[in-house]
Every structure is written in C-alpha cells, then in structure tokens.
Amino acid sequence: MLETYPSAGALAEAAAHGVEAALAQGLRTRGRASLVATGGRSPGAVYDALQGAKVDWARIIVTLSDERCVEPDAPEANTRLVRERLLRGEPAKAHFIPLWPESAEAALRALLPFDAVLLGMGEDGHVASLIPGDPGLAAGLDPAGQALTRPVPAGLGSPPLPRITLTLAALLQARAIFLLIAGDAKREVVARAQAGADLPVRALLAQDRVPVRVLWAPEHS
C-alpha cells in the first residue's frame, strides 16, 4: 500500500502526475474538475510540478483540506502557500474557494465528488485538521456525517491556532486521495495505523469507498 520513492522530487513528480490524470479525467467526463489542496511541508514541490500539467486550469476549482483562521497572507495560512506555489502561471486561471473567513459549505457541496484530494499527515496521525485531542474529533471522523466542514479550537496542532477543516465525510467524497509523507517516523505512524492504532489517519486508510495512494520518500532527500 505504501509507494516508496528515492527522493522528495521523485515523489512530487509522481503525485503531480496522479493529480493531473485525475483532473484530466474530470474535465473529460464533466467539463470541470476540482482539487483539494493542502498545506504543510509536503505539497510545495507537488505544486511546483503541477505548473507543467496539461489541463485547462480555467475549468478547475481549487479548495483546501483545512485552513488556519488567520489572514490569507499570514505565514501560517495554507491559502498563502497555495497561492504562492500552485496558483501562479497557468494554474492561476483556476478558481479558488477559501475555507475562511466565510463559510464554504454550499460551494463545496456543489463540487462533490472532488476529483483529487492532496493530504499530508502529522506525526500524531492527523490529516487535514482532524487532530487528536479535539473534543469534536469523533464527529469530524464520522464517515456518515452530514457536515463538510467543522471548526477546530485553538490549542491543537502546530501552530496551535483555531482552524477550519474538511470532515472525513467530505474527504471521502472524492475520486482519488493522495497522502504525502516523508521520513521514517511518519512511515511508522502509517504502519501503526494500518495495524489498528487509534489515529485519525486510520479512518482514511481503513475505508474502501475511495482509493488512497500513500506516497513516501526519505525526509532528507
């Protein structure tokens, strides 16, 4: 289940190729396509590689798996990362739907199912901002939940800012999910989750509704 790559660059190229194929399929079959982008350290090189994707970005909608409740140009904002690394050149023609400060629930519902979802994972096993210790985590991980987004209180994650996250129910309304991880510690987290450890990422890996590609590379590559 774990795809291993010799370097971060090789992983980025593989992920970008998979995302491009998923978006192209959406464009062929429905005339539009959607990409759920993510923040953190994992996706930057993927966004760089997507600059060369042969798709009609003007017919693609991009949104986020989660967002910190900060100004969009703040260093902590996932919006800033996506705008600086993905939405430039040809991809700047895509339509972007932020998760904050306005509710994106109705706009997101109109996109379902998403064509491609990019996710990272923390060493605590969190994906998006479905973070251990959140009093509302069980609701966020309910695959049958009705809400597509939910607030996450301050004090969780790094940085410990209030957040908005897609729920597991939303993430599973997708045609393809790409989980990007690097380093031995995160590979061990995935192994523990696959063995049954009670971690948020386990809910993603244990389901059979949507294919999940787990792409791994050494941390210093």
N, C-alpha and C positions, 0 to 999 in steps of 0.2 A: 504493500500500500504506500510505502514511503519512496518517493522518487529522489534519488541522490544525484547531485551534480558536483563537479570538481571545484567550482568557483561560484561566487555570487553573480558574476557576469553570465555564466552559462545558465544559472537558474533564472536570471532575469530574462534572457532570450527565450527560454522555454515557456515561461509564464506569459510573456508578451505574445508569443506565437499562439498559445492556447486561448488567450483573451481575444486576439484578433480573429481567430477562427469562430469563436462563439458570437462575436459581434457581427461578423460577415454573414453567419447563418441567420441571425435575427433580421438583418437588413434584407436578405433574400426572401425570407418567408413572410415577414410582416411589414417591411418597408421602413422600420425603425429598429433601434436596439438600445439596450441600457446596460450600463456598467456601474457597479457599486465599488467605489474606490475605498482605500483605507489609508490610515496614517502610520506613524512609527518609522522605524529604520528600514524595514523590509522592502517597501514597494518603490522607493525612489528610482532605482535602476530599472525597474519594470516600466515605470512611466517614461523614462528616457528611451527605452527600447520601443515603446509604442509610438514614438514620433514617426517611425517608418511604416506604421501599419497602413495597408492599402484598403482603407474603408472610408466611407463617406461620413466624416465626423459631423457634418451639419445635420445628419439624421440620427445622431446618437445622443442619449441623455445620460449624464454622469451624476451620481449622487455619492453619499458617504455611508460607510458602515456605522460610524459613530463620530461624534464631534465633542470637543471641549467647549464649554459655554464661555467663550472669550471672543474678543473682536476678531473678525476674519483675517486681519493682517497681523495678529499676535503670533509670536514664535510657536506657541503651543497649539495653534489652530490647525486641524487637519485640512481645512479649506485652503489655508496658505500653501501647504505642501502640494496639494493637488493643482492649485493654480500655477505655482512656480515650476513644477516638474512635469505635469501632464498637459495642462490646458495652455499650451503655447504652440506656435507654428500651426500646422493643420488641425491638431486636436482642439485648438482654441475655438473652432467653429462649433464644438459640441455645446449643448445646453446643460448648464449646471444647476442642480437643485440642492441648496444647502439644507442642513437639518436644523439650524439655529440661526437667528432667534425666533423666526416664525415656524409654526408647525408645518411639517411637510407631509403629514399623513395622507391627505387626499391626493396630492401629486404623486406620491409613491405608489398608492393603490392603483393609479391609472397605468403604471409601468409594469405591473406584475404579469407574468413572472419575469424577473430580471434575467438578462442573457448571461451575464458573467458577474461573479462576486469575488473580489480580492480581499483576503483577510490575512492579518498577522496573528501572532499568539504570544502572550507573555509567559514568563517562567512560572507564573501561578496558574497557568492553563486558561487564562481569559482570552476570549475572542470578541471582536468589536469592543464594546464596553460592558460585556456580561462578565462582571468581576466578582470573584469570591469575596464574601463579607457584605455584599449588598443585601439589605433586608428584603428587597423585591426580586432577588435573583431567580427564585423559583418561578415567578410569573414571567420573567424575561426568557426563561428557558422552556416554557410550556410550548410544545410544538403545535398545540391546538389553540393557542391564544389568538385573540381577535386583533389586538393592537399591533401595529407595525413598528412603533417606536415607544420608548419609555425613558423617563428621566432617571439619572443615576446621581445620588447625592455626593457632595464633596467629601473628601477624606479617603477615597478609594483610588487605587491605581497610582501611576506616576506620570505626570504630576497629579496630586490629589484634588483636582478641580471638579466642579459639577459638570455633568455630561448629558448628552442625548445619545441613545444607542438604538440601532435596529434590534428587534427581538429575534429570537431563534425562529419563531414562526415566519417572520419576514425573510430571514436569510434562506430559509428552506424553500421559499417560493422563487426558485432560481433554476436555470438550466445547467449551470456549471459553477462550482466553487473551487477557488484556488487558495490553498492555505500555504503561506510562505514562512519558512522557519530557517534559522541559522544557528549553528553551534551544537555541541554535544548536549548541553543542558536542556535545550528545547527538544532535541530528538528524544531524550529520556522522558520528558513530560508527555510527548505523544505516545511513547511506548507504555507509560503508566496508564494513560487514558484508554488506550486500546485494551489493556489488561483489566479495565474496570474501575480505575481510580475515579473518585467523585470530583471531577474537574469540569468546568464549563465546556471545554473543547470535546469532552467525551460525548456530549449530546450531539455535536456536529458529526463526529466520526462514527457513532453507533447507528445513525439513522440510514434508511435506504431509499429515501424519497428523491435525493439529488446526488449526483456523483461529486465526490470531493477528491481533488488531487492535492496531495501533500508533497510539497517540493522543499527539499533540504539541501543546504550547502554548508561547508565549514564556515565558522564565524569569521576567521581571518583568511580570506581567500581573494 
